[in-house]
């Protein structure tokens, strides 16, 4: 059958690298899967028990999510974010990805502003909706973070008649960087001046390595929609449970958003919502689980960053999440001599030579010629690491032998990558 006028929509780069890694493994190759950003940790035992207990539930729930779950989410985020949230502000969906899309889909004309590098799906989602997207480019020296002057300059050029929407992700993917309270407050002054709607993608907020995440909503309450979910801090990416917290005063937007939800995903799966009630209950088991992750990810991330820094690659120690964004610019001339002049060929060559799978900087909106890549330091047995970490005193750092014992495959992959870089000299 001859089809016409199909949209060109590529597969998500993160999902694609996961498929490529599996193909290489099935062919007998050893692969170090640093390309796909999936949490290495399983959901907490009490959350798994809840899913098993309520797996028989099959009825639709309200589009906005069950009242009980929204109560739990509101209480959980109120406690950990430091400001009051009511259940009526909470929307539950099938992952924060579709909720971000639904927010943008609620507008006829919106102009999207995205600090870059940024998560791979923001731009394709805007393109699917026909919304123009403007990138605010950052640099390694800026720690991949925007500053108020940049934001002001970008918003001064916003299109008349279009709702400006800034998507701010922190701790960020791909860099693992986080904003301080002072930085967020300074940005909020510019956002308020231009009446910007902000989608604060805080999916990695609870895996800030020091537990010091601060929400933009603390400073720009009236214009910030927080999105989060179970994928990253609760190790349940495949469950597809996300939440959005809409500020009071934006009821019209909330109703439009619920209309979009009702015509797309209808509701989040009922058994998953019941399990999420357990996840969003503040109890010692949940807090211990989150803090153990933070300690492990801090240890692993700082080790990987230090090893790469020792080779001369530009990379910052991460503050949250489980990503690094190494910049190979110092090796630009050497790489050019071996026919590597862009981030795609760089990652392809590294994968071929070492088995280390990285995601090229172009996937995150960087120019093709910028020799940067994302490294997800998640290729280890998170279940064993969690069990071990919870045996050590909460107030003390994990011992130096922890990585050798519980993350040997990851260490081997980092060694392979560092050896490859050293051989360039």
N, C-alpha and C positions, 0 to 999 in steps of 0.2 A: 504494500500500500504506500502510495506517495503522500508524504506529509509536508505541510507548508508552515512557515512562520514559527518554527520551534524556537524557544529561547535557548541560548547557550549557557548552560549552568554546569560548571565543572564539579567533580566530586571534591568534598572538603579535603584539603591537603593533609590534615591530621589523620583522617580515616584512611586516606590513600597510602600514607607511609606505613600504617599498621598492616594493611593488606600486602604491601610489597615485602615487608619483613617476614610475614608468614610464608610467602611464596619462597623466599630465600631459605628459610628454615626447612621447609618441606623438601627442598632440593638437597638437603644435607649440609648447608652452610651454617656456620656459627654466627649469630647475629646479636648485636648489643642494641636492644630496642630503646634508644634514647629519643625516638622521634614522636611517639604517641603519648600524649599527656593524660594518661589514666592513673588514678590513685593506685598505689601498690597495696593499700591496706584494705582488708575486708570490713564490712559494716560491723558494728559492735554486736556481741552475742545477744544482748537483750532486744536489739532491733531485728535480728534474724529470727529470734523466737517469736516476735510479734507478727512477722510476715507469715511464718508457718501457721500460727494460731488463727490468723484471719484470712487465709488463702481461699476459703470457701465463699467469701463475699463476692457477689457478682452484680449487684445493682449499681446503676448510675448514681453519682453524687451530684450535689449542686455544682454548676459550672465554676463558681468561685472557690469550691473546695468545701469539705465538710466543716461544720461549725467547730467541732472539737479540735480538728487539726489547726484551723486558723487561730483558735484560742492559744494552742500550744506554741505555734510559730510566733505569735505576737508576744507572748510572755518570754520566750527564749531570746528573741532579738531585743526586746526591751531590756532584759537583764544584761546581755553581753554587749549591746551597742550603746547603752547608757541613756536612752530616752524612751518615753512611753509610746507604745504602738497599740492600736486597738484592732481586734479581729476583723472589723469591717474594712480596714486598710489592706488586708492581706488577700492576695489572689494566688491560688495553687494551680500549677499547670504541669504539663508533661516535659519538664526540664526548663531551665532558665533560657535556653536558646530560643524556644518557641515563644516564650514570654517577651523577650527582647524584640523578636520579629513582630509579635502582635502589637506591642507598643508603637512601633514605627508604622504598622499597618493601620493604626487608628487615625492617621492624618492623611488628608488629601494631598497637601503640599508640605513637605518637611525637608529641611536641609540638615544633613548629618555631619557632625564634626568629630573626627577621631584622632586622638594622639597616636603617633606612629613611631615604632612598630606597634601593631595591635593584633588582637585575636583574629584568626583567619576568616570568621564568618560574618563580621559586621558589614564589610563592603558587599559581598554577594547578597546579603539580605536586603540592603538598601537598593541594590540594582534590581532585584526581583520586584521591588515595590515602586521602582521608577523615581526614587528619591536621590537627588544629587548628594555626593559625599565629598567632603573636603578633608584632606589629611593635614594634620599639624605635625610636621616632622620634628623629631627629637634626635639627640646625639648621645654617644657614649659619655661625653663629658658632662652632659645633663643628667646622667643616670637614667636615660630614656624617659624622662618626665617633662611634661610641659610646665612652663612658667607663666605667670599672669600676663606678661607683655606679649607673649606669643598668642595666648588665648584672645586677648584684646584685639590684636591685629587681625586675627582670623574672623572674629565676630563683626568687626567693623565692615567687612566685605559681604556679610550675609545678604541673601536675596530678599527683597521686599515681598511680603505676602507669604513667606514660607516660615513655618515654625522651626526655629533653630533647636536642634537636639545634639547635645554632647554626650558621647558614650565614654565613660571614664572607668577603666578597669584597674583595680588595685587590691592587694598585691597583683602585679600585672603578669599577663601571659603575652609576650614571651620572656620578659626580663627578670621577673621575681622581685621587682622594685615596689616600694610602698611610699605613700605620701605621709608626711608628718602632719600633725594637727595645724601647725602654723602655715604649711603649704596649702592645705585644703581651705583654710580660712581666707587666705589671699586669693585663691581661685574663686571662692564663693562671691567675693566682692564684684568680680568681673561678670560672673554668671548672673547675679542679681541685676546688675546694671542693664544687661541685654535681655532679661526675661527669658533665659534659656531653660528648657526642660533637660534635665540630666538623667540619663540611665546610668546609675552607679552599679556597675557589674562587680559585685563583691563576693563572687563565688569562692574566692580564695581567702576571704576575710578571717575565717576561723582557723586557717593554717598559716597565719602570720607567725613567724618562727619564735617571736618573743611574746606572743599573745597581746600585742599592742595595736591591733587594728583600730583605726578610727574612721567612722563613716562620714562622708561628705554631708549627710543629712543632719549631722550635729551643727553644721554651720549654714546650710542652705536647705532648711527643712521644707519650705514651701514649694521648691522646684525639683526635688530629688526623688526619683523612683529607685529604690534598692531592689536589685535582683540577686538571688542566691539559690541554693538548693542542696541536694544530698550528694551530688556527684563527687565533689572534691574533699570536703571535710568528713564526710560519712562513708566514703568508699563505695558509693552506690550509683556509679555513672549509668549502668545499664537499667536501673530502675526507672529512670526518667521522671524525677520529681523535682520541680523547681518552684520557687515562690517569688512574688513581686510584692513590694510594700509601697503603696501609693499614698502620697501625703494628703492630709486633710485639705480640702479646698479644691481638689482636682476630681470631684465626683463625676463631672461630665466625661472626663477622660476615662475614668474607671468604668463607667457604664459602657462606653464605646469599646474599651478593651475587653470587657466581658462579652460584648456582642461578637467581636472577632473570635474570641475563644469558643463561643457556642457554635460558630459556623466552621470551626476547624477541628480542634481536638475534643470538644464536648466536655470532658472532665479528665482529671488524672485518674489512673487505675485505682479502684476502691481498695484492694488489699494493700497496695503500696502506700496509700494515704493512712491506713491504719498502722502500718509499720512506722511511717513517718511520725505519727503521734508519739511513739516511743522514742524516736531519735530526737525529737524536739522537746523532750521532757528534761528539765535541768535536774540532774542527779549525779552522784559521785562517779558512777560508771561512765557516763558521757563525758564529763569534764576530764577524768583520768585518761580516757581514750583520746580526746583532742590534744591534751598536753603531751602525751607520749608521742603522737605524730609530730608535733612541733619540735620536740627534742631530736627525734630521728632525722627529720628533714633538714633541720639546722646543721646537724653534724655532717650529713651526706652532702648537702649543698655547699657548705663552706669548704669541705675537703675537695670537691670537684673544682670549685672556683680557684682555690689555691694552686692546685696542680696545673690548671690551664694558665694562670697568671705566671707561674714559674717558666712556662715556655715562651712568654712574651706576647701571648694573645691578650687582647683587651677583654676583660670580663669583670663584672662587679660581683661581689659576694651577695647572695640572695637574702632578701628580708622576709620573703613569704612564698607560699606555693611550692612548686617543685620544678622550676625552670631556671636555666641560665641562657644568656644571649651572647655567646662569644663572638667577638669581632676580630676577624683575621686580617684587618687592614694593614697591620705592621708587616705582614708577609705578602703584600700585594704584588711586588715586583718578582719575588721568587715564584709565586704561584703562576704569574703570567708566563714565566719561562717554561712551565709545564702545561701550558694551554688551559689554565684555569683563570677565567676573567669575570666570572659571575657566581652567585651563591648556589645556583642549581648545579653547575658543573663541579663546584667545590664539594657539595654533599654527595653527588654521585661518585666522585673519585674517592672520597673518604669511605663510603660504603663498600666500594669495590676492593679497596686496598686493605681495609681493616675490619669490615663487618659492622662498623659503628653506624647506626642509622640516625641521622639528624634531619631537621626540617629547615629548608633554605629560607633566608631572610625575605625573599620575594613573597612567600606565603603570608607574611605579616605586613605587607605593604611597602617594604623597602625597595629602593631601586635595584634592578638586577645586578648592577655593577658593584653594589655594596656587599663586601665579602663577610656576611654575618649569617649565623644559623642559630636555631633554637635547640638546646639540649635539655631533655626531660630526664632528670636523675631518679628514675622510678623502676629501673630494671633490677629489682631484688625481691625477695620473699617478704612481703610486708607483714604477713601473719606472724611469722617467726620473729621478725624484728620487733613487732608490737609486744608480743608476749615477753620477750627478753627485756625490753625497755621498761616495762611496768614493774620489773623486779628490782630496779635500781631506785635509789632515793630520789624523790621528785625534785629536791632542791639542788642536786648536784649534776654536773654534766655527765654524759655517758662516757664510759672508759674508752681509751684509745683503741683497744682491741675489738671494739664492737663492730666496726666496719669490716674488718678481716673475717670475723666470725659469721656475720649475718648479711653482708653485701659483697661477697667475693666476686660474683659475676660482674657487678657494676664496677668494682675496682679494676678488674681485668680489662673492661671496655675503656675506661678512662686511661689506663696505661697504654693500650693500643693507640688511642687517639693522640696522646702526648708523644709517644714514640714517633708517630707519623709526622707530627709537627716538628719535632726535633730534627728529624731527617731532612727537613727542608733547608736547614741552616747550612 
